[in-house]
């Protein structure tokens, strides 16, 4: 399964966005994966305000419960049968992907490598190659998971905030899937970087 969380506007003429968590079945042929009848709607986020930081875990928890051990009815079998499913990819825009997989804001660090942002003139940026070694050191997924567990052991919001500033990691529910890798299973923002041409625009400016 490939997991996505996105916003859509269900009504014309008014400004109201609804958030939906859904999954695509990657076993299907590519031309069938995103057809409406093949998409799995896993949850709706009814709040008028965007879910902040780790609060998204409240919506992910029941989804993970289903993935840990899945029994359901199917078209062919009305009696519950065991279904094997694995979450192999989280593909969302950058802010949502960071929340779902416990990473700190993309303004502060890369989720793939050890590169941290500079802070100049009250703004974060990734300019400069002075410490070029940071760009090529992959994040350690085992250490990342250990830090996520450390965040969960914090006993106050203040302690959690201090912990995040030090490690750049929060606890997230997908870690209950023992095979899930928060570095490898998170894709680079496909919609903005590829379909909307942000990567092409950046290369042109360089």
N, C-alpha and C positions, 0 to 999 in steps of 0.2 A: 504493500500500500504506500501511496505517496500522500502526505498530509498537507493541507493548505488551509489557511484562515484568511478570508478576504471580506471586503465590504461591498454591498450592492444597494442600489436604491430601488425599493419595490414599488414605489408609487410615482406617477408623473405629476409635476406641478408643485410638489412640496419638497423641502430639503429634509430628508430623513434617511439615514443609512442603517442597514441591518447587517450584523456580522454573522457569518456562517463558517463553521468548521466542517470541511468535507474531505473525502479521500478518493483518489483514483486508484483503480486496480491495475497495477503495472503488468500483470500477466496477460492482459488483453492486448490485441494488436493496437498499434499506435493510433490508427484511425478510428478506434472504438473507445479508447480510454476516457475521453472527455465528453462523450454523448450523455445527455441528461439521464437516460434510463440506466446508465452504468455507473453514475456517480453515487457515492455513499455520503449522505448527509449525517454527520456525527453529532452536531450540536449547533444551537443558536445562542448568540449573546445578545439579550434583549435590552441591555442598558443603553441609555442615550449617550453616555460618556464612554470614551475608549477605556478598555480594561487596562489598568496600569501594572507594569512590572510583573511581580510574582503572583498577582491576583488571578492571572490567567490559569494558574494551576487548578483552581476550583472547577473550571470547565474541562480541563484535560483529564482530571482524575477518573471520572466515570468512563471515559474513552479508553484509558489505560487499563481499567478493570476489565473491560470487554476484551482487550487485546491479550491480556494475560491468560485468560481461558475463555474461548468463544464458543457458545452454543446458540444455535438459532434455527428457525424454520427456513426452509428453502422452497423454491417453486415446486420441486419434485418431491420433497419430503416434508410433510406437515408436522411430523414429530421432530422435536429438537435433535439436531445432529451436531457433532463437533466440527468446527471449521478452523482450519489452520491459517493464520494470517500473521504477517510480520510487517512492521513499519520500517521501510528501508530509506525513506527520503522525506525531509521537510522542505517544502518549496513555497516560500512566501516572499513578500517584500521585506526589505531589510529590517525595519523596526519590529515587525511582528515576529520574524524569524529569531531575532535576538531574545525576545521575551519567551517564546516557546521553548527555546533550547538553553535558557539560563545564562546567555552571554550579556556582558555589559554593552552599553550603547555603541553603535558603530562609529560614533564621533570620537570615541576614546581609544579604541584598539581594533585590530583585525581579529577575526574569529579563527582564522586558519593558522596564522603564524604569530610570533612574539612581538610584532611591530606595534608600538604605542604611538599615539598622536602627539604632535608638538602642541604647545599652548602659547600663542603669541598674539598680542594686541586683543586680548580677551576672546580669542577664537581658537578652536582646535583645527589642526590641519596635519596632513601626512607628508608635507613637503620635505625635501632634503634627504640626502643619502649618506649623512655623516656616519651613522652607525648602520652600515649596510647589512651587517650580519643578522640583525633583527628580522630582516625581510625573508630570510631563508631558513629560519628555525621553526619547524612545525610545532604547534601546541601539543603538549602531552595529554592525550585523552584520559589516561588513568589519573593523572594529577588533577585534571579538570573535574572529574567525577568525585575525587576525594575532597576537593574544595567545595563542591556543591553540597556534599554531606556535612562539611564544616559549617556552611551557611545555615543549614537546617538545625544544627545544634545550638546556634545563637539563641539567647533567651529574651531578646528585646529588639525593637526596631532600630534603636541606636547602634546596637552591636552588629546587626545585620548590615547597616549602612557602612559602618567602619570596615567590616569584612569585605564587602563588595569593592570598596575603594582600594583595598590591598590586593585582592585576588582577581577582581573583574568577573566573578562567577556568583550565580544564585542557584538555589535548588530548583529543579523543574521535574514535573511528574513523569516525563518520558524516561527518566533514569530508572524507573521501576521495571522497564523492559531491559533485562540484563544484557542483551546483545546491542543495545542502542549506543551508537558512537556520536556524541554531540559535535565532533569536528568533521568527520567524514560524511555523516548522514544529512548534513545541512548544505543546500545548494546556494550558489551565488544568485542573487536576485534576478530571476530570468525575465520578468516582465519589463522592468525599467532598463536593465543592462542590454537585453537583446531585442525584445519586441518594440520598445520605445526608443531604442538607439542611443542610450546614454553612453555606452562603451565606445561607440563610433564617434560620438561628439567629443569625448575626452581625448581620444587618439588624434582627432583633427586639430584640437587646440594645442596638443603637444608638438 
